[in-house]
Amino acid sequence: ASFSSASAFAAPKPPSPSDVQELEEIRTNPEKALKLTEKEFKIMIDRVSIGKSYKTSYMDKNAWLVYYTKGFDGVGRPSIEQETDLELLANKQAYLRNEMW
């Protein structure tokens, strides 16, 4: 399978004004975040984060295949395991989302 970093992600939609306002309120008044449940907090963060790419989902579901083929993605193509800057950012956001709670 071949994956293009440009088509692997849907274009991230900008956060809505209400999402930005809600995050700004929490930034200026962190106690407000303490009143949210874990699910509410994570949903709020997900609304302003980059989504998981098809490539990342594929690798998660087919880890054994990626491992045994050493990420082979075709002759002359880089390994599927090489992450783009956008994938690195999405992974950091997912990590921080889980660590913040």
N, C-alpha and C positions, 0 to 999 in steps of 0.2 A: 504494500500500500504506500502511496506517496502522499505526503502531507506538505502543504504549503503554509508557511507561517501566516501569510496574508489571509488565507481563507480558513485557517484552523479556528479562528476566533470570530464570533459575530462582533460587529462593531459595538464597542461599549456605548450604551446610551448614557447621556449626561444625567446626573442625579436631578430629581425634581426639586423645585424651590422648597417644598415642604421637608424633603429629606435633608437638604442643606441646612435649613433652619433648625431642624431637630438635632442634627449633629453639632451645630454651633451652640445651641442651648446646653447640650451635654458638655461640650468643651469648656464653656464658661461656668457651668454649674455641675461638676461631676457627681454630686449627690443624686441628681436626677437619674443617672444611669443605675444607681443602686436600687431604684424602685422598679426597674424593668426585670422581667423574667429572663432567663437565659434565651429562650426561644425568641422573645421580642427583640432582645439585644442583637442576636445573630441575624435575624431578618432585617433589621435596620442596617447593619453593616453590609449584608449581602446586596441590598438595594444600591449601594454606591461602590461596589467592588467589581472587578473584572471577573467574568464568569469562567468556568472551567472549559478549556478547549476540547475539541473533538479528539485531538491527538493525545492529550493527557488522559481523557476518558478511555481511549483505546488502549493506551499503555497500562492503565490501571487494571483493565479487564483482561488483558493478555500479557501479563507480566512474564509468565513462563516463556511465551513465544519471543518476546523482546530479549529476555535473558539468553535463551539458547541460540538465537540468531545474532547475538551481540549488537542488536539494533539495526541490522542490515535492512536498508530501504531501497535497494536497487543499485546496479552498477554505476559508479561515479557519483552517487549521492551521499551526503553526509549521514552519519548514524542518526536514527530516529531519536536516540537518547540525548542528542545535543539540544539544549533548551535555548529558545530565543529570549530576548529581553522581556517580551510581553509575557511569556510563560513563567519566567523567573519572578516577575512582578505579581502575577496571579498566584503563584505558589506562596510568596511571602505574605500576600494579603490573607490567604486561607490560613496560614500558620498563625499570623497575628490575631486573626478573628478568634481562633480557638484559644489562644493564650490570653487574650484580653479578658475573657470571661473567667 
